[in-house]
């Protein structure tokens, strides 16, 4: 697939996108260790997460020729208030739309939105080995900050989990994080 002939649109995710997003991610759940779930998710689970999180955290999709081909989204890192300025982020691109730069495009928009909102830190959790994800994150300014050895067992093997972090300029005290609807990226 040639990216010049396939226009890409990055936009906020909608409830109508969740069945396709579910299919994209379930492919990785079923065939790989990039996601440590062992059972497929439902579109309803994705819809509930989107509706619960989208006011505070950006959820973006990439469309190629009018078809949802990837998602990047953020959520809370931890539930305690001191973590309010740190988000966990992830990206998935359909296995049918690899090598179009969608992961990078989605993540670039997501990171700009998080910074504009006032987040100070973004954490990525990567099931290892996963060289493409590590390269993507490091290219976008994330740095490795730790590994949990043999943290997950999937497809008959133990797998490590790595943590990568990207920071934005700090201020003390920080301003409250702005809702997603108050930023334009």
C-alpha positions in Angstrom: 0.0 0.0 0.0 1.5 3.3 -1.1 0.9 6.1 1.5 0.9 8.8 -1.2 -2.2 7.2 -2.8 -4.0 6.6 0.4 -5.0 9.8 2.3 -4.8 9.5 6.1 -7.1 11.4 8.4 -6.4 11.5 12.1 -9.5 12.4 14.2 -11.1 11.8 17.6 -12.4 8.3 18.0 -16.2 7.8 18.2 -18.4 5.1 19.5 -19.1 4.0 15.9 -15.3 3.3 15.5 -15.1 0.9 18.5 -16.1 -2.4 16.6 -13.3 -1.8 14.1 -10.9 -0.8 16.9 -11.9 -4.0 18.8 -11.1 -6.1 15.7 -7.7 -4.4 15.2 -6.7 -5.0 18.8 -8.2 -8.5 19.1 -5.9 -9.5 16.2 -2.9 -8.7 18.4 -4.5 -10.3 21.5 -5.0 -13.6 19.6 -1.7 -13.7 17.5 1.0 -12.0 19.6 2.4 -10.9 22.9 2.2 -7.2 22.3 -1.0 -7.2 24.3 -1.0 -9.4 27.4 -4.8 -10.0 27.4 -5.5 -13.7 26.7 -9.2 -13.4 25.8 -10.6 -11.1 23.1 -12.3 -7.9 24.1 -15.8 -6.9 23.0 -16.8 -3.7 21.2 -18.9 -2.9 24.2 -15.9 -2.9 26.5 -14.1 -0.5 24.1 -17.2 1.7 24.0 -17.4 1.8 27.8 -13.7 2.7 28.1 -14.0 5.4 25.4 -17.1 7.0 27.1 -15.5 6.8 30.5 -12.1 8.3 29.5 -12.5 10.6 26.5 -13.2 13.8 28.4 -9.9 13.7 30.1 -7.8 11.6 27.8 -7.4 11.8 24.0 -8.6 8.8 21.9 -7.6 9.2 18.2 -8.1 7.0 15.1 -6.5 7.0 11.8 -8.6 6.5 8.7 -7.2 5.3 5.4 -9.5 5.6 2.5 -12.4 6.0 5.0 -11.5 2.9 6.9 -10.4 3.0 10.5 -6.8 1.6 10.4 -5.4 2.4 13.8 -6.0 3.9 17.2 -3.8 5.8 19.7 -5.3 6.5 23.1 -4.4 7.5 26.7 -5.7 6.7 30.1 -4.8 7.1 33.7 -1.4 5.8 34.8 -2.5 5.3 38.4 -5.6 6.2 40.4 -4.0 8.4 43.0 -4.2 12.2 42.7 -0.5 12.8 42.7 -0.4 11.0 39.3 -2.9 13.3 37.7 -0.3 14.7 35.3 0.9 11.3 34.1 -0.9 9.3 31.4 -0.4 5.9 30.0 -0.5 5.8 26.2 -0.7 3.1 23.5 -1.1 2.7 19.8 -2.3 -0.1 17.6 -2.3 -0.2 13.8 -4.2 -2.8 11.8 -2.0 -5.5 10.5 -3.4 -4.7 7.1 -2.1 -1.1 7.2 1.5 -1.6 8.4 4.4 0.5 7.1 2.3 3.6 6.2 3.6 5.7 9.2 0.2 5.5 10.9 1.7 4.6 14.3 4.0 7.6 14.3 1.3 9.9 12.9 -1.3 8.8 15.6 1.2 9.0 18.4 2.5 12.4 17.3 -1.0 13.8 17.5 -1.7 12.1 20.8 1.5 13.4 22.4 0.7 17.0 21.2 -2.7 16.8 22.7 -1.5 15.5 26.0 1.1 18.2 26.2 -1.4 20.9 25.2 -3.8 19.6 27.9 -1.1 20.0 30.6 0.1 16.5 31.2 3.7 16.3 32.3 4.6 12.7 31.7 3.5 9.8 29.4 4.3 6.2 30.1 4.2 3.4 27.6 4.2 -0.3 28.7 5.6 -2.6 26.2 5.4 -6.4 26.2 8.9 -7.6 25.2 10.4 -8.5 22.8 8.8 -5.9 20.6 11.5 -4.1 18.6 9.1 -2.1 16.3 7.3 -0.6 19.3 10.5 0.1 21.1 11.9 1.9 18.0 8.6 3.9 17.6 8.6 5.1 21.2 12.3 6.0 21.2 12.0 7.8 17.9 9.2 9.9 19.5 11.3 10.9 22.5 10.5 8.1 25.0 13.3 6.7 27.1 13.5 3.3 28.7 13.1 3.5 32.4 12.7 -0.1 33.6 11.9 -3.7 33.0 9.9 -6.3 34.9 11.4 -9.7 34.1 9.0 -12.6 33.3 6.0 -10.5 34.2 3.5 -12.2 31.9 2.9 -15.7 30.6 1.3 -16.0 27.2 1.5 -18.4 24.2 3.6 -20.8 26.3 6.4 -18.4 27.2 7.3 -15.9 29.9 7.7 -12.3 28.7 9.2 -9.2 30.2 7.4 -5.9 30.3 9.3 -2.7 29.6 8.5 0.8 30.7 9.2 3.9 28.5 8.5 7.5 29.5 8.4 10.8 27.8 8.3 14.0 29.8 7.0 17.5 28.9 8.1 20.8 30.5 7.4 20.8 34.2 5.9 23.6 36.3 5.4 23.8 40.0 2.7 23.9 41.0 1.2 22.4 37.9 -2.0 23.7 36.4 -5.0 21.3 36.3 -5.1 19.2 33.1 -7.6 20.6 30.6 -10.3 18.4 29.1 -9.7 17.1 25.6 -12.4 19.3 24.2 -10.5 22.4 25.2 -7.4 21.8 23.0 -6.9 22.0 19.3 -4.2 19.8 17.8 
